[in-house]
Amino acid sequence: MRTIFTMATDGPGLYEFTAEVRRFTRGAGDGLLTLFVRHTSCSLLIQENADPSARADLETWLGRFVPSADDPAMSWLTHVLEGADDMPAHLKAAVLPVSLSIPVADGTPLLGTWQGIYLWEHRRRPHRREVAAHFA
């Protein structure tokens, strides 16, 4: 089984798509779900989905870890033609996961109680993102 999840983003942030994944695997039996983001300036993440402050802290940390290209600390960047957020987005995607493997039992992803599946958008402008899913 395979599908593509398509998500519209409107700027940096974590976009949860756990419910869509659960619908995809419903009734599928036991196996392994692989998710792969088809872009170089966003990431995938399994993270806390109950308290929004956890996601806010993650976003703040990542912004401090990899600032925008217009930050003086990033003056060494050479790939800047596509905007001050482009190369930092590539750097963020280079250190965060772009694929996830999730065990599935009886058609249910075996996520923990507080875990959600997220696309993490790193660019400022809106994008249409695709996540390829394969269940075997």
C-alpha positions as CSV (number, residue, x, y, z in Angstrom):
1,M,0.0,0.0,0.0
2,R,1.2,3.5,-0.7
3,T,-0.1,7.0,-0.9
4,I,1.0,10.6,-0.9
5,F,-0.1,13.0,1.8
6,T,-0.3,16.6,0.5
7,M,-0.2,19.5,3.0
8,A,-0.4,23.2,2.5
9,T,1.8,25.1,4.9
10,D,1.6,28.9,5.5
11,G,5.1,29.4,7.1
12,P,7.4,27.8,9.6
13,G,5.9,25.4,12.1
14,L,4.9,21.9,12.9
15,Y,1.9,20.6,10.9
16,E,0.3,17.5,12.5
17,F,-1.0,14.8,10.1
18,T,-1.4,11.9,12.6
19,A,-5.1,11.5,11.8
20,E,-4.5,11.2,8.1
21,V,-1.9,8.5,8.8
22,R,-4.3,6.6,11.0
23,R,-6.9,6.7,8.3
24,F,-4.4,5.4,5.8
25,T,-3.4,2.4,7.9
26,R,-6.9,1.6,9.3
27,G,-7.6,-2.0,8.5
28,A,-4.2,-2.7,7.0
29,G,-3.1,-5.3,9.5
30,D,0.5,-5.6,10.8
31,G,3.5,-4.1,9.1
32,L,5.8,-1.1,8.9
33,L,4.9,2.3,7.7
34,T,7.6,4.4,6.1
35,L,7.0,8.2,5.6
36,F,9.4,10.2,3.4
37,V,9.1,14.0,2.8
38,R,9.8,14.8,-0.9
39,H,11.4,18.2,-0.3
40,T,14.8,19.6,0.9
41,S,13.6,22.5,3.1
42,C,11.2,20.7,5.6
43,S,11.4,17.7,7.9
44,L,9.4,15.0,9.5
45,L,9.1,14.5,13.3
46,I,7.3,12.4,15.9
47,Q,6.8,14.7,18.8
48,E,4.5,15.7,21.7
49,N,1.0,16.4,20.5
50,A,-0.8,17.4,23.8
51,D,0.9,20.6,25.0
52,P,1.5,23.2,22.3
53,S,4.2,24.8,24.4
54,A,6.5,21.8,23.7
55,R,6.2,22.5,20.0
56,A,6.7,26.2,20.6
57,D,9.9,25.5,22.5
58,L,11.1,23.2,19.7
59,E,10.6,25.9,17.2
60,T,12.4,28.5,19.3
61,W,15.3,26.1,19.8
62,L,15.6,25.4,16.1
63,G,15.5,29.1,15.3
64,R,18.4,29.7,17.7
65,F,20.3,26.6,16.5
66,V,20.0,27.7,12.8
67,P,19.2,31.4,12.5
68,S,18.0,33.1,9.4
69,A,20.6,34.0,6.8
70,D,20.2,37.7,7.6
71,D,21.4,37.1,11.1
72,P,25.1,38.3,11.5
73,A,26.1,34.8,12.8
74,M,25.1,33.4,9.4
75,S,27.2,35.8,7.2
76,W,29.2,32.8,6.0
77,L,26.4,31.5,3.9
78,T,26.8,31.7,0.1
79,H,23.4,30.2,-1.0
80,V,21.2,33.3,-0.4
81,L,19.6,34.0,-3.8
82,E,16.3,32.3,-2.8
83,G,15.8,34.3,0.4
84,A,17.1,34.5,3.9
85,D,15.2,31.5,5.0
86,D,16.2,29.1,2.2
87,M,19.7,27.9,3.1
88,P,18.8,27.8,6.9
89,A,15.8,25.6,5.9
90,H,18.2,23.2,4.1
91,L,20.5,23.1,7.1
92,K,17.5,22.3,9.4
93,A,16.4,19.5,7.1
94,A,20.0,18.2,7.0
95,V,20.0,17.7,10.8
96,L,16.4,16.6,11.3
97,P,14.7,13.5,9.9
98,V,13.3,13.4,6.4
99,S,11.9,9.9,6.8
100,L,10.2,8.0,9.6
101,S,9.5,4.3,10.2
102,I,6.5,3.5,12.3
103,P,5.4,0.0,13.3
104,V,1.7,-0.8,12.7
105,A,-0.4,-3.5,14.5
106,D,-3.9,-4.3,13.5
107,G,-4.0,-1.2,11.3
108,T,-3.0,1.1,14.1
109,P,0.3,3.0,14.2
110,L,2.1,2.1,17.4
111,L,2.6,5.6,18.6
112,G,2.9,6.5,22.3
113,T,0.1,8.2,24.1
114,W,1.4,11.8,23.5
115,Q,3.1,11.3,20.1
116,G,2.0,12.9,16.9
117,I,3.4,12.9,13.4
118,Y,4.4,16.2,12.0
119,L,5.7,17.9,8.9
120,W,8.1,20.6,10.1
121,E,8.0,23.5,7.6
122,H,11.2,25.5,7.7
123,R,10.4,28.1,5.0
124,R,8.6,31.4,5.6
125,R,6.3,31.5,2.5
126,P,3.4,29.0,1.9
127,H,4.3,25.7,0.3
128,R,2.5,22.6,-0.9
129,R,4.4,19.7,0.7
130,E,4.2,16.0,-0.2
131,V,5.0,13.1,2.1
132,A,5.2,9.7,0.4
133,A,3.9,6.8,2.5
134,H,4.6,3.1,2.0
135,F,3.1,0.3,4.1
136,A,4.4,-3.2,3.9
